[in-house]
């Protein structure tokens, strides 16, 4: 989906992303949740992962999946910068 300016439209906030502050630390967030929090493309997320600028996803999961506690900690550090 494109806006009239030619940029990608913002990702709608997923229900899990909207509840990031109240989810248990062990809750799982998927790629769509992370993209809606960051408002970026999947390729940007993958570049940040490759550069070490994003928390590593959980190993052994069939999809890219993150722990809510790791994402909250990372987002707090991003805001503090």
Secondary structure as UniProt FT lines:
FT   TURN            4..5
FT   HELIX           15..18
FT   TURN            19..22
FT   TURN            25..26
FT   STRAND          28..30
FT   HELIX           31..38
FT   HELIX           42..51
FT   TURN            59..60
FT   STRAND          65..67
FT   HELIX           68..80
//
